[in-house]
Amino acid sequence: MRRVTLFVNGTSKNGKVVAVYGTLSDLLSAASNKLGIRASSLFNGKGGLIDDISLIRDDDVLYVSEGDSFVDPQDEVNAVPVKPGAPSDWLTLNIGGRLFTTTRSTLVSKEPESMLAHMFRDKCVWGNRQDEHGAYLIDRSPEYFEPILNYLRHGQLIINEGVNIRGVLEEARFFGIEQLGDQLEAALKNTQPPNDHSPISRKEFVRFLLATPTKSELRCQSGNLQGVKMLCSNAEGASLRGCNFEDPSGLKANLEGANLKGVDMEGSQMTGINLRVATLKNAKLKNCNLRGATLAGTDLENCDLSGCDLQEANLRGSNVKGAIFEEMLTPLHMSQSVR
């Protein structure tokens, strides 16, 4: 039985003695296992390509290549070190079916203790699992991996619009990229809505109002609607509990002709509000302050006005059929309502 000493192409260190048997493919397979590379060709000491196992003699010294050209080991001492990012440093990853081409140094240098660094620090990576094109297979989400790779390239966290930050955070934690994980957690906190109930501006309220579909619910509980003008507006079924319509400057809120059918305005402050000819059928106005309010011609059918303050309110011509006036704070005079 013949024996040969194998070295990785271009080196003369860490050689392995291998028995020669079977075919050339068998020898290349044994070389892959011994040297931890994907052996594809053999050279003799003068750079001659060996394409037949019968050309190999006992005690030959051979050089195993992964497909690159022969490199004379005698030039090893005088050779210029290969810089990170040089062509031999390039590799391709198959992440969930999407290909990413990068350098080994990119995956190793930025986060040296990460899983990616340990996977690609040596040539024998990830159990040598590669697709038919030689790309290393990793069963993860390509959408969430892309920001991670860009971070390893230039150290900046860049996430395209529409990409879920939580997904990128999970990938960063999976690959053990701790610094990036901390940045993502901070970014995630900044995207959370504030827990306080700080007021919004009128401009913001109008923007929300316009952006809300007619069949969707927009809650404005305890909102500040001082002096608001909502003439002939449609707020049917809206929740406006505990809102403040009073303006300290004396400007009266104007909701004349508005459709407020079924609206919930319980506990709202509406001194002097103009609700003339508005529709408040089935509305909940319990415990509201309606002092001096204009309700002339207003449809208050089945409206709950119990506990309201209606002092000096104008109810002339309003429809109060089925309306509830229990526990009124001030007496309701019949002269205020003629229907």
C-alpha positions in Angstrom: 0.0 0.0 0.0 1.3 3.4 -1.0 1.5 6.4 1.4 1.7 10.1 0.5 2.1 13.2 2.6 -0.5 15.9 1.8 -0.2 19.6 2.4 -2.7 22.4 1.7 -1.8 24.2 -1.5 0.9 26.8 -0.9 2.1 25.5 2.5 4.6 23.1 3.8 3.3 22.9 7.4 0.8 20.6 9.1 1.1 17.9 6.6 -1.0 14.7 6.8 0.1 11.1 5.8 -2.7 9.4 3.9 -2.9 5.8 2.5 -3.5 5.7 -1.3 -6.2 3.3 -2.4 -9.2 3.1 -4.8 -9.6 6.0 -7.2 -8.5 9.6 -7.3 -11.9 10.7 -6.0 -11.3 8.5 -2.9 -7.9 10.1 -2.3 -9.5 13.6 -2.6 -12.2 12.6 -0.2 -9.6 11.4 2.3 -7.6 14.7 1.8 -10.8 16.7 2.5 -11.3 14.9 5.8 -7.7 15.1 6.9 -7.0 18.8 6.0 -10.5 20.2 6.6 -11.0 21.6 3.1 -13.0 20.8 0.0 -10.2 19.1 -2.0 -10.8 19.2 -5.7 -7.3 18.7 -7.2 -3.8 17.5 -6.5 -0.4 18.9 -7.5 3.1 17.4 -7.3 6.0 19.5 -5.9 6.6 21.1 -9.3 3.0 22.2 -9.8 2.0 19.3 -12.1 -1.7 18.5 -12.0 -2.3 14.8 -11.1 -5.3 13.5 -12.9 -4.7 9.7 -12.5 -4.0 7.9 -9.2 -1.5 5.6 -11.1 0.8 8.6 -11.4 1.2 8.7 -7.6 4.3 7.0 -6.1 4.9 5.8 -2.6 6.1 8.6 -0.2 5.2 11.4 -2.7 4.6 14.8 -1.3 1.5 16.3 -2.8 -0.4 19.6 -2.5 -4.1 19.7 -2.2 -6.1 22.5 -3.9 -9.7 23.7 -3.5 -9.7 24.7 -7.1 -7.2 27.5 -7.1 -3.9 27.4 -9.0 -0.8 25.8 -7.7 1.2 28.0 -5.2 4.9 27.0 -4.8 5.4 26.4 -1.0 9.0 27.7 -1.5 7.5 31.1 -2.0 5.8 31.0 1.3 8.5 32.9 3.2 8.7 35.7 0.6 5.1 35.8 -0.1 3.1 39.0 0.5 0.4 38.2 3.1 -3.1 38.1 1.6 -5.1 41.1 2.7 -8.6 40.6 4.1 -11.0 41.0 1.3 -8.7 39.6 -1.4 -10.3 37.3 -4.0 -9.4 34.2 -2.0 -11.2 35.6 1.0 -14.5 35.9 -0.8 -17.4 33.5 0.0 -21.1 33.1 -0.7 -23.8 32.4 1.8 -27.2 30.9 0.9 -29.5 32.3 3.6 -32.9 30.8 3.2 -32.6 30.6 -0.6 -31.1 34.1 -1.1 -27.4 34.5 -1.9 -25.1 36.9 -0.1 -21.5 37.4 -1.2 -19.1 38.8 1.3 -15.6 38.2 2.7 -14.5 35.9 5.5 -12.9 38.9 7.3 -16.3 40.8 7.3 -17.9 37.9 9.1 -15.0 37.4 11.6 -13.4 40.8 12.5 -16.3 43.0 13.6 -17.8 40.6 16.2 -15.0 38.0 16.8 -17.0 36.1 19.5 -20.2 35.8 17.5 -21.5 32.5 16.1 -20.7 33.8 12.5 -17.1 34.5 13.5 -16.7 30.9 14.9 -18.5 29.5 11.8 -16.2 31.2 9.3 -12.9 31.7 11.1 -11.6 28.4 9.7 -12.2 27.0 6.2 -14.1 24.1 7.6 -17.4 25.9 8.4 -21.0 25.0 9.3 -20.4 21.3 8.7 -19.4 21.9 5.1 -23.0 22.2 4.1 -23.1 23.8 0.7 -25.5 24.0 -2.2 -24.8 22.9 -5.7 -23.0 26.2 -6.4 -20.7 26.0 -3.4 -22.6 28.6 -1.3 -22.8 27.9 2.4 -26.3 26.9 3.5 -27.8 28.6 6.5 -31.5 28.2 7.3 -32.4 31.7 8.5 -34.5 34.6 7.2 -32.7 36.6 4.4 -34.8 39.6 5.1 -33.6 39.9 8.7 -30.0 38.8 7.8 -29.3 41.6 5.4 -29.2 44.4 8.1 -26.9 42.2 10.1 -24.5 41.7 7.2 -24.5 45.5 6.5 -23.7 46.1 10.2 -20.7 43.7 10.0 -19.5 45.5 6.9 -19.5 49.1 8.1 -20.6 49.1 11.8 -23.9 51.1 11.1 -27.4 49.8 11.9 -29.5 50.4 8.7 -32.9 48.8 8.4 -35.0 49.3 5.3 -38.6 50.5 5.7 -41.0 47.7 6.2 -38.5 45.3 7.9 -39.6 44.2 11.4 -37.0 45.3 13.9 -38.0 42.4 16.2 -37.1 40.0 13.5 -33.6 41.5 13.0 -33.2 41.5 16.8 -34.0 37.7 16.9 -31.4 37.1 14.2 -28.8 39.2 16.0 -29.3 37.2 19.2 -29.2 33.9 17.2 -25.9 34.7 15.7 -24.5 36.1 19.0 -23.9 39.6 17.8 -24.4 41.3 21.2 -23.5 44.9 20.3 -26.0 44.9 17.5 -28.6 43.3 19.7 -28.3 46.2 22.2 -28.7 48.8 19.4 -31.8 47.0 18.1 -33.3 46.9 21.5 -32.8 50.6 21.9 -34.2 51.3 18.5 -37.2 49.1 19.3 -37.9 51.2 22.5 -37.9 54.4 20.5 -40.6 53.0 18.2 -43.0 52.2 21.0 -45.8 54.6 21.6 -45.4 56.7 24.8 -47.2 55.3 27.8 -48.3 58.7 29.0 -51.5 60.4 27.8 -49.9 63.7 26.7 -52.2 65.9 24.6 -52.0 66.0 20.8 -52.3 69.2 18.8 -55.3 70.1 16.7 -53.3 69.5 13.6 -52.5 66.0 14.7 -56.1 65.3 15.7 -57.3 66.4 12.2 -54.7 64.2 10.6 -55.9 61.2 12.7 -59.5 62.0 11.9 -58.9 62.2 8.1 -56.9 59.0 8.1 -59.5 57.0 9.9 -61.8 55.0 7.6 -65.5 55.8 8.0 -66.2 52.3 9.3 -63.4 52.3 11.8 -63.5 53.5 15.4 -61.5 56.6 16.6 -61.5 57.1 20.3 -61.0 60.6 21.7 -61.7 60.0 25.3 -60.9 63.0 27.6 -59.8 65.0 24.6 -59.3 68.8 24.7 -61.6 70.2 22.0 -61.7 73.8 23.2 -63.6 76.0 20.8 -63.6 73.3 18.1 -65.6 73.9 14.9 -67.3 70.8 13.5 -70.2 72.2 11.5 -72.2 69.5 9.8 -69.5 67.0 10.6 -70.3 63.3 10.8 -69.2 61.7 14.2 -71.8 59.1 14.4 -71.0 56.5 17.1 -67.9 58.3 18.2 -66.5 58.0 21.7 -65.9 61.5 23.1 -66.2 60.7 26.8 -64.9 63.3 29.2 -63.9 65.8 26.5 -63.5 69.5 27.1 -65.2 71.8 24.6 -64.9 74.9 26.8 -62.4 77.6 25.7 -61.2 79.9 28.5 -61.0 82.8 26.0 -64.8 82.6 25.5 -64.8 81.0 22.1 -67.8 78.6 21.9 -67.5 75.2 20.3 -69.6 74.9 17.2 -71.1 71.6 16.2 -74.2 73.0 14.4 -75.9 70.5 12.2 -73.4 67.7 13.1 -74.4 64.1 13.0 -73.7 62.8 16.5 -76.1 59.9 16.4 -75.2 57.4 19.1 -72.2 59.4 20.2 -70.8 58.9 23.7 -70.0 62.3 25.3 -70.6 61.3 28.9 -69.0 63.7 31.4 -68.0 66.3 28.9 -67.7 70.0 29.5 -69.8 71.8 26.9 -70.7 75.2 28.4 -72.2 77.4 25.6 -71.7 74.8 22.9 -73.7 75.2 19.7 -75.6 72.0 18.9 -78.3 73.7 16.9 -80.2 71.3 14.6 -77.6 68.6 15.4 -78.6 64.9 15.5 -78.0 63.4 18.9 -80.5 60.5 18.7 -79.5 57.7 21.1 -76.5 59.7 22.3 -75.1 59.5 25.8 -74.7 62.9 27.4 -75.0 61.7 31.0 -73.5 64.2 33.6 -72.5 66.7 30.9 -72.2 70.4 31.6 -74.5 72.0 29.0 -75.0 75.4 30.6 -76.0 78.0 28.1 -75.8 75.4 25.3 -77.8 75.9 22.1 -79.9 72.9 21.4 -82.6 74.6 19.4 -84.1 72.2 16.8 -81.7 69.4 18.0 -82.9 65.8 17.7 -82.5 64.4 21.2 -84.7 61.4 20.8 -83.8 58.6 23.3 -80.8 60.7 24.4 -79.6 60.1 27.9 -79.3 63.6 29.6 -79.5 62.3 33.2 -77.4 64.3 35.6 -76.8 67.1 33.1 -76.6 70.8 33.9 -78.9 72.5 31.4 -79.2 75.9 33.1 -80.0 78.6 30.5 -79.8 76.0 27.7 -81.9 76.7 24.6 -84.0 73.6 23.8 -86.6 75.3 21.7 -87.9 73.1 18.9 -85.8 70.2 20.0 -87.1 66.6 19.8 -86.9 65.1 23.3 -89.0 62.0 22.6 -87.8 59.2 24.9 -85.0 61.4 26.3 -83.9 60.7 29.9 -83.8 63.8 32.2 -83.3 62.0 35.5 -81.3 63.6 38.4 -81.0 66.9 36.6 -78.7 69.4 38.4 -81.1 72.3 37.4 -84.9 72.2 36.8 -85.9 71.8 33.2 -88.7 74.3 32.3 -91.3 73.3 29.7 -90.7 76.6 28.0 -87.3 75.3 27.0 -88.9 72.5 24.9 -92.0 72.7 22.7 -91.9 69.2 21.1 
